[in-house]
């Protein structure tokens, strides 16, 4: 019996996904575990593996299509087998790309590879295939330069944009929709006087919805304080001269937050009904700005990690976010969030809580201040800190104790290394 290939649901909030590229075509034989397609979700790009062996009987959606989760996108079964409810799942024939013509039509290649070769005006006969079935894959074409995702191409056509000179952020310079942002912003206002329309990425759309929901549902309260991080910066310099892995200010902030949460578990809980559920682990999410929008990977068991271990994990997660390799699982399960925008010179802000967490720490710029110490005026490095917390979970006094502990740990940095 034919088996349905469905759009996977990789997270509770995921509602749909985009088919970036098919790695198989109708008639191909596949085995369990073979990669069928590349899927883009609101958080990351992932490979879709086959759950069964057989022949690809039908592909229902072309590359670039946005499909709701758990909807059938292809069928796998025995060669010649009838597809269940084929009439209901057949795609609109108007959306099926025309078959290639000429010599290239006889060459095995994925649809994405044919499209990339067409854009680059390269004959498939000049390309060496690397596919497991002897087919040319998109990566083979991309070796000679950049290509464009179907979504980015449609946006460019709609906005009448030239893709010449745009450096894509994807593999081998592939252009994604987010890469068109600067080009769109440079467009002159429309003749109707309505101004430019700048499309949001999926990540930006989902982030906006979640932040609005949090703002509406949580009775949040914010506090601000300042920490003298002069000694912290000195300790960091000493660590970086001794360790191969460089320790960032953010690593030290995560460690301080983890230790403070261990001492104040109420801020490491979630609100559910009339109860609090204290998280068994201290898993801290850190906001990472990318070309596609804000991603929030999670560092697990922060309180149990050494500074060196913490540095290695955060560096790898940041790299994955910026290169598009982060997985949905690496952005789930956070019990607290740290958002650092100090590099932009911000001295105070009101971070929005990442539901269902209890609080979020905002990190601001480090400034030079004069401070009276032991009867002398000294120049000190002062960092601004902001916190927003769910008042249903913790009152002002409890939150202030927790907030003060973070400041104390930052001002006594040797404690972080104990």
Secondary structure, DSSP 8 states (H G I E B T S, - for coil): --EEEE----STT--EEEEEEES--TT-EE-TT-EEEEEE-SS-EEEEE-SS-EEEEEE-S-TT-EEETT-EEEEEESTT---TTHHHH---GGGS-----SGGGGS-B-HHHHHHHHHHT--GGGS---STTS-B-HHHHHTTS--B-HHHHHHHHHHT---TT---SSGGG-B-GGGGHHHHHTS---TTS--------HHHHHHHHHHHHHHHH--EEEEEEEEE-HHHHHHHHHHHHH-SS---HHHHHHHHHHHHHHH-GGGGEEEETTEEEE-SS--EEEEEEETTEEEEEEE-SGGGS-HHHHHHHHHHHHHHHHHT---GGGGS--SEEEEE-GGGT---------TT-SEEEEEEEEEEEEEEETTEEEEEEEEEEEEEEETTT--HHHHHHHHHHHHHHHHTGGGGG-
